[in-house]
Amino acid sequence: MNTPNPALVTQRAAQRLPRLALFLFCAAYVLPGVFGRDPWKNADVTAFGAMLGIAEGRTSWLAPSVGGLPVDAAVLPYWLGAAFIALLQPLTGPALAARIPFALLLCVALALTWYASFHLARTEAAQPLPFAFGGEANVVDYARAIADGALLALIACLGLLQLGHETTPELVQLAGAALFLYGMAASPYRETLARLAVLFALPVLAASGAPAIAVALSVVGSVVCRRSSYEAARRFAPWVLAGGALAVVAATVLSAWDWRVGSYRTPQSVFSMLRLLVWFSWPAWPLALWTLWRWRAQLLNRHISVPLSSMLVALAACVAMGGSDRALLLGLPAIAVLAAFALPTLKRSLASAIDWFSVFFFSSAALVIWVLYVSLQFGVPAKPAANVAKLAPGFVASFSIVSLAIAIVGTLAWAWLVKWRTGRHPQALWKSLVLPASGVALNWLLLMTLLLPLLDYARSYRPLIQRLAKHVPLEACIAAPGMPRPHIAALEYLGHYRVDATSPADRTTCQYLMLVESIRAPRPAPPGWKRMARERRPTDREEATAVFRREAPAR
């Protein structure tokens, strides 16, 4: 027989994760990837190019562009990156300067997820059942243990790895979504802070490229507040609607309304979306579903309804946009909170299965990274290095004693955690998420230390720009009609070229022309232009960049 409240938690199980260990988890997750790399292809380099253009005065603050082509309507993240570039330019390079505020935003999202879980776990309906002779968990200790589990669940989500370490508007949106979740959770306890949170979070979402999601969160959040049994939460509903109104104003003033509705024309597109839903929030989503099942008698209580409503808004946006991972990113804090409430109800067999799967999967992944690193450095075994030479021709491995030392320390810490978790069998609620979170952090750390030169070579545009610089002098004017925005941003940043992407080939005043073409189908030279070269990124098998020079006019 199922009880309305399925949680049975002793005081011993409500111990909190040591703060030093928690901070080390976050540092090992956030810091790798911040230093020592270029902006990577597609969204990362495009957003950075707009920020750099604003900081250098080449484009407007209100209408950011790269090569004259406008970027999306999310102006707030570009202002943030441009401000840090201008502020830190004398001290560090623009790429690192732009990356610093977004690393801080990732820390903010992690912290807000912790506090949202803490306040939700303090609600009366979320408390574990009392024991006949006492010994049940203290309210505050229980809430801290749940919050630790939510933070570990968010770190463990695979979809946060790359998107959480980019310099893109979605990271500002993630912080805004986490701030809204915190405001909803804290409304019965921190009325003033909660009001400020929603009044700030929803306009931030709108100014960062997600106005429709901000409005949807406002409507759904007000309904959840009105149905709450807490008087303070019911009084909070008008403030949530006011935040939505401010979001509408912000989106209108900044011209941020940009509808991106996708379609599912083939079975493959449906399958791609389903595959995204499976891996993106793994391993938090199975635990979130377990929470919904075990707490099904309390779906309308705040500790379930608040994160569930935010998750459903992000999920609906993902589906409406044709399976957008960047829309689903905004639901990760809510999914992590739901996953945390599964921890008091997990059976020992299921917890053990999570542990052993994590040990096998992440240890195997770490072993692969180490084998590839040793092969690149020493040539033994030879096969991995040969595969790299085939897939990334021209790459030359480099050695860094600092990177190697950090990787060794991280690997030893993982081995100690595995021994601690599988040997001592701690009673803490968050124990089942220690290995998934630390396994993700370990492999990200190894990738960003041992294999960072290879990844940077494969995902940066620097090798392409170096090849193009052999044919086009630096700071020359280049016409690039139809060229993708990432290419344009890379030309402006890495090559210091002046790029005109708005004028057609027959109207530009530039002396050089670049066109992106298929490797299998070269373009003919436009009238008045002479083909000089054809270059491609070493890891690109589909596209090449054709370089043309203006011919002297006929007499």
C-alpha positions as CSV (number, residue, x, y, z in Angstrom):
1,M,0.0,0.0,0.0
2,N,1.4,3.4,-1.0
3,T,1.4,6.2,1.5
4,P,0.7,9.8,0.4
5,N,4.3,10.7,1.5
6,P,6.8,8.0,0.4
7,A,9.9,9.5,2.1
8,L,11.4,7.7,5.1
9,V,14.6,9.5,6.1
10,T,16.7,9.1,9.3
11,Q,18.7,11.9,10.8
12,R,21.9,10.0,9.8
13,A,20.8,10.0,6.1
14,A,20.2,13.7,6.2
15,Q,23.9,14.6,6.6
16,R,25.1,17.2,4.2
17,L,27.9,16.9,1.6
18,P,31.1,18.5,3.1
19,R,31.3,22.0,1.7
20,L,34.9,21.7,0.6
21,A,34.0,18.6,-1.5
22,L,31.0,20.4,-2.9
23,F,33.1,23.4,-3.9
24,L,35.7,21.2,-5.5
25,F,33.0,19.4,-7.5
26,C,31.8,22.8,-8.8
27,A,35.4,24.0,-9.5
28,A,36.3,20.8,-11.4
29,Y,33.2,21.2,-13.5
30,V,33.2,25.0,-14.2
31,L,36.9,25.9,-14.6
32,P,38.1,23.4,-17.3
33,G,37.4,24.8,-20.7
34,V,37.6,28.4,-19.6
35,F,41.3,28.8,-20.3
36,G,43.6,28.0,-23.1
37,R,41.3,27.6,-26.1
38,D,39.8,29.6,-29.0
39,P,36.0,30.1,-29.4
40,W,34.7,27.0,-31.1
41,K,32.8,26.6,-34.3
42,N,29.2,27.6,-34.8
43,A,27.3,29.3,-31.9
44,D,30.3,29.9,-29.7
45,V,32.4,31.8,-32.2
46,T,29.4,33.6,-33.6
47,A,28.3,35.0,-30.3
48,F,31.9,35.9,-29.4
49,G,32.3,37.7,-32.8
50,A,29.3,39.9,-32.0
51,M,30.7,40.7,-28.5
52,L,34.1,41.6,-29.9
53,G,32.5,43.8,-32.6
54,I,30.6,45.7,-30.0
55,A,33.7,46.1,-27.8
56,E,35.8,47.3,-30.7
57,G,33.1,49.7,-32.0
58,R,32.6,47.9,-35.3
59,T,28.9,47.2,-34.6
60,S,26.1,48.8,-32.8
61,W,25.1,47.9,-29.2
62,L,21.5,47.8,-30.1
63,A,21.9,45.8,-33.3
64,P,25.0,43.5,-33.0
65,S,26.3,42.0,-36.2
66,V,29.2,40.1,-37.7
67,G,30.4,41.2,-41.1
68,G,27.3,43.4,-41.3
69,L,24.9,40.5,-40.9
70,P,22.7,40.7,-37.8
71,V,22.9,38.0,-35.2
72,D,19.8,36.9,-33.1
73,A,17.8,39.2,-31.0
74,A,19.5,38.3,-27.7
75,V,21.3,41.6,-27.0
76,L,21.8,41.3,-23.3
77,P,24.4,38.4,-23.5
78,Y,26.4,40.4,-26.1
79,W,26.4,43.5,-23.9
80,L,27.7,41.4,-21.0
81,G,30.5,39.8,-23.1
82,A,31.5,43.1,-24.7
83,A,31.6,44.9,-21.3
84,F,34.0,42.3,-19.9
85,I,36.2,42.5,-23.1
86,A,36.4,46.2,-22.8
87,L,37.1,46.0,-19.1
88,L,39.7,43.2,-19.1
89,Q,41.3,43.9,-22.6
90,P,44.6,45.2,-21.2
91,L,44.9,42.3,-18.8
92,T,43.9,39.3,-20.9
93,G,42.8,38.3,-24.4
94,P,39.3,39.0,-25.6
95,A,38.3,35.3,-25.8
96,L,39.1,34.7,-22.1
97,A,37.6,38.0,-21.1
98,A,34.3,37.2,-22.8
99,R,34.3,33.7,-21.2
100,I,34.7,34.9,-17.6
101,P,31.1,36.3,-17.1
102,F,29.6,33.2,-18.6
103,A,31.6,30.9,-16.3
104,L,30.3,33.0,-13.4
105,L,26.7,32.6,-14.8
106,L,27.2,28.8,-14.7
107,C,28.2,29.1,-11.1
108,V,25.1,31.2,-10.4
109,A,22.8,28.6,-12.1
110,L,24.3,25.9,-9.9
111,A,23.9,27.9,-6.7
112,L,20.3,28.9,-7.5
113,T,19.4,25.3,-8.2
114,W,20.8,24.4,-4.7
115,Y,18.8,27.2,-3.0
116,A,15.6,26.4,-4.9
117,S,15.8,22.8,-3.8
118,F,16.5,23.8,-0.3
119,H,13.4,26.0,0.0
120,L,11.2,23.4,-1.7
121,A,12.4,20.7,0.6
122,R,11.4,22.8,3.6
123,T,7.7,22.8,2.7
124,E,5.5,20.7,4.9
125,A,4.4,18.3,2.2
126,A,8.0,17.5,1.3
127,Q,9.0,16.4,4.8
128,P,9.6,12.7,5.4
129,L,7.2,10.7,7.6
130,P,7.9,10.9,11.3
131,F,9.0,7.7,13.0
132,A,7.0,6.1,15.9
133,F,9.9,6.6,18.3
134,G,11.6,9.6,16.8
135,G,14.9,9.7,14.9
136,E,13.5,11.2,11.6
137,A,15.5,13.8,9.8
138,N,15.6,17.4,11.0
139,V,13.8,19.8,8.6
140,V,16.9,21.9,7.8
141,D,19.3,19.0,7.5
142,Y,16.9,17.2,5.2
143,A,16.5,20.2,3.0
144,R,20.3,20.6,2.8
145,A,20.8,17.0,1.8
146,I,18.1,17.3,-0.9
147,A,19.7,20.5,-2.2
148,D,23.1,18.7,-2.4
149,G,21.5,16.0,-4.4
150,A,19.9,18.5,-6.8
151,L,23.3,20.2,-7.4
152,L,24.9,16.9,-8.1
153,A,22.1,15.9,-10.5
154,L,22.5,19.1,-12.4
155,I,26.3,18.6,-12.8
156,A,25.7,15.0,-13.9
157,C,23.4,16.1,-16.8
158,L,25.3,15.4,-20.0
159,G,23.5,18.2,-22.0
160,L,25.0,20.9,-19.7
161,L,28.6,20.0,-20.5
162,Q,29.2,21.8,-23.8
163,L,26.4,24.3,-23.7
164,G,27.2,25.3,-20.2
165,H,30.8,26.1,-21.2
166,E,30.0,28.2,-24.3
167,T,29.9,32.0,-24.6
168,T,26.3,32.0,-25.9
169,P,23.0,33.6,-25.0
170,E,21.6,30.3,-23.8
171,L,23.8,30.4,-20.7
172,V,22.2,33.7,-19.7
173,Q,18.9,32.1,-20.3
174,L,19.8,29.2,-18.1
175,A,20.8,31.6,-15.2
176,G,17.4,33.4,-15.8
177,A,15.5,30.1,-15.6
178,A,17.3,29.1,-12.4
179,L,16.6,32.5,-10.9
180,F,12.9,32.2,-11.7
181,L,12.9,28.7,-10.2
182,Y,14.5,30.1,-7.0
183,G,11.9,32.9,-6.8
184,M,9.1,30.5,-7.1
185,A,10.6,28.2,-4.4
186,A,11.5,30.9,-2.0
187,S,8.3,32.9,-2.1
188,P,6.9,31.5,1.2
189,Y,10.1,32.2,3.0
190,R,12.0,35.1,1.4
191,E,9.2,37.3,0.0
192,T,11.3,40.3,-0.9
193,L,14.1,38.4,-2.5
194,A,11.6,36.2,-4.4
195,R,9.8,39.2,-5.8
196,L,13.0,40.7,-7.0
197,A,14.1,37.4,-8.5
198,V,11.0,37.0,-10.7
199,L,11.0,40.7,-11.6
200,F,14.5,40.3,-12.8
201,A,14.6,36.8,-14.1
202,L,11.8,37.0,-16.7
203,P,13.0,40.2,-18.4
204,V,16.5,38.7,-18.5
205,L,15.1,35.7,-20.3
206,A,13.3,38.0,-22.7
207,A,16.4,40.2,-23.4
208,S,18.4,37.0,-23.9
209,G,16.4,35.6,-26.8
210,A,13.6,33.6,-24.9
211,P,10.7,36.0,-24.6
212,A,8.0,33.4,-25.3
213,I,9.5,31.1,-22.6
214,A,9.5,34.0,-20.2
215,V,5.8,34.7,-20.8
216,A,4.9,31.0,-20.6
217,L,6.8,30.7,-17.2
218,S,4.9,33.8,-16.0
219,V,1.5,32.3,-16.8
220,V,2.2,28.8,-15.5
221,G,4.0,30.1,-12.4
222,S,1.0,32.4,-11.5
223,V,-1.3,29.4,-11.7
224,V,0.9,27.3,-9.5
225,C,1.1,30.2,-6.9
226,R,-2.7,30.6,-6.9
227,R,-3.2,27.0,-6.1
228,S,-0.7,26.9,-3.2
229,S,-1.7,26.3,0.4
230,Y,0.8,29.0,1.5
231,E,-0.7,32.4,1.8
232,A,2.6,34.0,1.0
233,A,2.8,32.0,-2.2
234,R,-0.8,33.0,-3.2
235,R,0.2,36.7,-2.7
236,F,3.2,36.0,-5.0
237,A,1.1,35.4,-8.1
238,P,0.7,39.1,-9.1
239,W,4.4,39.5,-8.9
240,V,5.0,36.6,-11.3
241,L,2.5,38.2,-13.7
242,A,4.3,41.6,-13.3
243,G,7.6,39.9,-14.2
244,G,5.9,38.5,-17.3
245,A,4.7,42.0,-18.2
246,L,8.2,43.4,-17.8
247,A,9.4,40.6,-20.1
248,V,6.9,41.6,-22.8
249,V,8.1,45.2,-22.5
250,A,11.8,44.3,-22.6
251,A,11.2,42.0,-25.7
252,T,9.3,44.7,-27.5
253,V,11.7,47.5,-26.7
254,L,14.7,45.4,-27.8
255,S,12.8,43.8,-30.8
256,A,13.6,40.4,-29.3
257,W,10.5,38.6,-30.6
258,D,11.8,35.9,-32.8
259,W,9.6,32.9,-33.4
260,R,11.6,29.7,-34.1
261,V,9.0,27.0,-34.7
262,G,10.3,23.8,-36.0
263,S,8.7,20.9,-38.0
264,Y,8.9,17.2,-38.2
265,R,8.7,16.3,-41.8
266,T,10.5,13.0,-41.6
267,P,10.6,10.1,-39.2
268,Q,14.3,10.8,-38.7
269,S,13.5,14.2,-37.2
270,V,11.2,12.6,-34.7
271,F,13.8,10.0,-33.8
272,S,16.4,12.8,-33.4
273,M,14.2,14.6,-31.0
274,L,13.5,11.5,-28.9
275,R,17.2,10.7,-28.8
276,L,17.8,14.2,-27.6
277,L,15.3,13.8,-24.8
278,V,17.0,10.5,-23.7
279,W,20.6,11.6,-23.5
280,F,20.5,15.4,-22.8
281,S,19.3,15.3,-19.2
282,W,20.7,11.8,-18.4
283,P,20.9,10.6,-15.6
284,A,18.5,13.1,-14.0
285,W,15.4,12.4,-16.1
286,P,14.9,8.7,-15.0
287,L,15.1,10.0,-11.4
288,A,12.7,12.8,-12.2
289,L,10.2,10.3,-13.6
290,W,10.7,8.1,-10.5
291,T,9.8,11.2,-8.4
292,L,6.6,11.8,-10.3
293,W,5.6,8.2,-9.8
294,R,6.5,7.9,-6.1
295,W,5.1,11.4,-5.2
296,R,2.1,11.1,-7.5
297,A,-0.4,11.7,-4.7
298,Q,1.3,15.1,-4.2
299,L,1.7,16.4,-7.7
300,L,-0.1,19.7,-6.8
301,N,2.2,20.4,-3.8
302,R,4.9,23.0,-4.2
303,H,7.9,20.8,-4.1
304,I,6.6,18.9,-7.2
305,S,4.4,21.4,-9.0
306,V,7.0,24.3,-9.0
307,P,9.8,22.3,-10.8
308,L,7.4,20.3,-12.8
309,S,5.7,23.4,-14.3
310,S,9.1,24.9,-15.3
311,M,10.2,21.6,-16.8
312,L,7.1,21.3,-18.9
313,V,7.5,24.8,-20.3
314,A,11.1,24.0,-21.4
315,L,10.0,20.6,-22.8
316,A,7.2,22.2,-24.8
317,A,9.6,24.8,-26.2
318,C,12.0,22.1,-27.2
319,V,9.3,20.2,-29.1
320,A,7.8,23.3,-30.7
321,M,11.3,24.3,-32.0
322,G,11.8,21.0,-33.7
323,G,13.9,19.4,-31.0
324,S,16.1,22.3,-29.8
325,D,18.7,21.3,-27.3
326,R,19.1,24.9,-26.3
327,A,15.5,25.2,-25.3
328,L,15.7,22.0,-23.3
329,L,18.7,23.4,-21.5
330,L,16.4,25.8,-19.6
331,G,14.6,22.8,-18.0
332,L,17.7,21.2,-16.5
333,P,17.5,23.0,-13.2
334,A,13.9,21.9,-12.7
335,I,14.7,18.4,-13.8
336,A,17.6,18.3,-11.3
337,V,15.3,19.4,-8.5
338,L,12.7,16.7,-9.4
339,A,15.5,14.2,-9.5
340,A,16.6,15.1,-6.0
341,F,13.2,14.3,-4.5
342,A,13.6,10.7,-5.8
343,L,16.6,10.1,-3.5
344,P,14.5,9.5,-0.3
345,T,12.5,6.8,-2.1
346,L,15.2,4.9,-4.0
347,K,15.6,1.3,-3.3
348,R,19.0,0.0,-2.4
349,S,19.2,-2.2,-5.5
350,L,18.5,0.7,-7.8
351,A,21.0,2.9,-6.0
352,S,23.6,0.1,-6.4
353,A,22.8,-0.2,-10.1
354,I,23.4,3.6,-10.6
355,D,26.7,3.3,-8.8
356,W,28.0,0.3,-10.7
357,F,26.9,1.7,-14.1
358,S,28.6,5.0,-13.3
359,V,31.8,3.2,-12.2
360,F,31.9,1.2,-15.4
361,F,30.9,3.9,-17.9
362,F,33.0,6.8,-16.6
363,S,36.0,4.7,-15.8
364,S,35.9,3.3,-19.3
365,A,35.6,6.8,-20.8
366,A,38.5,8.1,-18.7
367,L,40.6,5.1,-19.8
368,V,39.9,5.8,-23.5
369,I,41.0,9.4,-23.0
370,W,44.2,8.3,-21.2
371,V,45.0,5.7,-23.9
372,L,44.5,8.3,-26.7
373,Y,46.7,10.8,-24.8
374,V,49.5,8.3,-24.3
375,S,49.3,7.3,-28.0
376,L,49.6,10.9,-29.1
377,Q,52.6,11.6,-26.9
378,F,54.5,8.3,-27.3
379,G,53.0,6.5,-30.3
380,V,52.1,3.5,-28.2
381,P,49.6,2.0,-29.0
382,A,49.9,3.2,-32.6
383,K,46.3,2.8,-33.7
384,P,44.7,5.7,-31.8
385,A,47.4,8.2,-33.0
386,A,46.9,6.9,-36.6
387,N,43.2,7.5,-36.4
388,V,43.8,11.1,-35.2
389,A,46.2,11.7,-38.0
390,K,43.5,10.5,-40.4
391,L,40.7,12.5,-38.9
392,A,42.6,15.6,-38.1
393,P,45.5,15.8,-40.6
394,G,48.2,18.3,-39.6
395,F,47.7,18.1,-35.9
396,V,50.9,18.0,-33.9
397,A,50.6,16.9,-30.2
398,S,52.0,19.2,-27.5
399,F,53.0,18.5,-23.9
400,S,52.0,20.5,-20.8
401,I,53.2,19.4,-17.4
402,V,50.5,21.5,-15.7
403,S,47.7,19.8,-17.7
404,L,49.2,16.4,-17.0
405,A,49.4,17.1,-13.3
406,I,45.8,18.3,-13.1
407,A,44.7,15.2,-15.0
408,I,46.6,12.9,-12.7
409,V,45.1,14.5,-9.6
410,G,41.6,14.3,-11.0
411,T,42.0,10.6,-11.9
412,L,43.3,9.8,-8.4
413,A,40.4,11.7,-6.9
414,W,38.0,9.6,-9.0
415,A,39.7,6.4,-7.8
416,W,39.3,7.5,-4.2
417,L,35.7,8.4,-4.7
418,V,34.9,5.0,-6.2
419,K,36.6,3.2,-3.3
420,W,34.8,5.4,-0.8
421,R,31.4,4.9,-2.3
422,T,31.6,1.2,-3.0
423,G,33.4,0.4,0.2
424,R,31.9,2.3,3.1
425,H,28.3,2.4,1.9
426,P,27.4,5.9,3.3
427,Q,23.9,6.6,4.4
428,A,23.6,10.1,3.0
429,L,20.7,10.9,0.7
430,W,23.0,12.3,-2.0
431,K,25.2,9.2,-2.2
432,S,23.6,7.8,-5.4
433,L,24.5,11.0,-7.4
434,V,28.1,11.3,-6.2
435,L,29.6,9.0,-8.8
436,P,27.5,10.2,-11.8
437,A,28.4,13.9,-11.0
438,S,32.1,13.2,-10.3
439,G,32.3,10.9,-13.4
440,V,31.1,13.7,-15.6
441,A,33.4,16.2,-14.0
442,L,36.4,13.8,-14.3
443,N,35.9,13.2,-18.0
444,W,35.3,16.9,-18.7
445,L,38.5,17.7,-16.8
446,L,40.5,15.1,-18.8
447,L,39.1,16.3,-22.1
448,M,40.0,20.0,-21.2
449,T,43.5,19.1,-20.1
450,L,44.9,16.0,-21.9
451,L,43.0,16.4,-25.2
452,L,42.4,20.2,-25.3
453,P,45.0,20.8,-28.0
454,L,43.3,18.2,-30.2
455,L,39.8,19.4,-29.5
456,D,40.9,23.0,-30.1
457,Y,42.5,22.0,-33.4
458,A,39.4,20.2,-34.5
459,R,36.7,22.7,-33.4
460,S,38.5,26.0,-33.8
461,Y,38.8,28.0,-37.0
462,R,42.4,28.9,-36.4
463,P,43.8,26.2,-38.7
464,L,41.6,27.5,-41.5
465,I,42.5,31.1,-41.0
466,Q,46.2,30.2,-41.0
467,R,45.8,28.5,-44.4
468,L,43.8,31.4,-45.8
469,A,46.4,33.9,-44.6
470,K,48.9,32.4,-47.1
471,H,46.7,33.9,-49.9
472,V,45.2,37.0,-48.3
473,P,47.2,39.6,-46.4
474,L,46.1,40.4,-42.9
475,E,43.7,43.2,-42.4
476,A,42.6,43.1,-46.0
477,C,39.0,43.7,-47.0
478,I,37.2,40.5,-47.9
479,A,33.8,40.2,-49.5
480,A,31.9,37.2,-48.2
481,P,28.3,37.1,-49.5
482,G,26.5,34.1,-48.3
483,M,29.2,33.0,-45.9
484,P,28.0,31.5,-42.6
485,R,28.3,33.7,-39.6
486,P,30.8,31.5,-37.7
487,H,33.2,31.8,-40.7
488,I,32.8,35.6,-40.7
489,A,33.4,35.9,-37.0
490,A,36.5,33.8,-37.3
491,L,37.8,35.9,-40.1
492,E,37.3,39.1,-38.1
493,Y,38.8,37.8,-34.9
494,L,41.6,35.4,-35.9
495,G,42.6,37.0,-39.2
496,H,41.8,40.7,-38.3
497,Y,40.1,41.0,-41.7
498,R,37.5,43.6,-42.6
499,V,34.6,41.5,-43.8
500,D,31.7,42.7,-46.0
501,A,29.1,40.0,-46.0
502,T,26.2,42.1,-47.2
503,S,27.4,43.3,-50.7
504,P,27.3,40.9,-53.6
505,A,30.4,40.1,-55.6
506,D,29.7,42.5,-58.4
507,R,29.1,45.5,-56.0
508,T,31.7,45.2,-53.3
509,T,34.8,47.4,-53.1
510,C,36.9,44.7,-51.5
511,Q,39.8,43.2,-53.5
512,Y,39.3,39.7,-52.2
513,L,36.3,37.4,-52.3
514,M,35.6,34.3,-50.3
515,L,32.8,31.8,-50.9
516,V,31.9,28.6,-49.1
517,E,31.4,25.7,-51.4
518,S,31.0,22.0,-51.4
519,I,34.2,20.0,-51.6
520,R,32.7,17.8,-54.4
521,A,31.2,20.7,-56.4
522,P,33.5,23.8,-56.8
523,R,31.9,27.1,-57.8
524,P,32.9,28.8,-61.0
525,A,34.7,32.1,-60.5
526,P,32.2,35.1,-60.6
527,P,32.7,37.6,-63.4
528,G,35.7,39.8,-62.7
529,W,37.2,37.5,-60.2
530,K,40.1,35.0,-60.4
531,R,40.3,31.9,-58.3
532,M,43.4,31.9,-56.1
533,A,43.0,28.9,-53.7
534,R,40.7,26.5,-52.0
535,E,41.2,25.7,-48.4
536,R,39.2,23.9,-45.7
537,R,39.3,23.2,-42.0
538,P,41.4,20.0,-41.4
539,T,38.4,18.2,-39.8
540,D,35.8,19.4,-42.3
541,R,34.8,16.8,-44.9
542,E,31.9,18.7,-46.6
543,E,32.8,22.3,-47.1
544,A,35.7,24.3,-48.4
545,T,36.4,28.1,-48.6
546,A,37.2,29.3,-52.1
547,V,39.4,32.4,-52.4
548,F,39.2,34.8,-55.3
549,R,41.0,38.0,-56.2
550,R,39.7,40.8,-58.3
551,E,41.0,40.9,-61.8
552,A,42.3,44.1,-63.3
553,P,39.6,45.8,-65.4
554,A,39.9,45.2,-69.2
555,R,41.1,48.1,-71.3
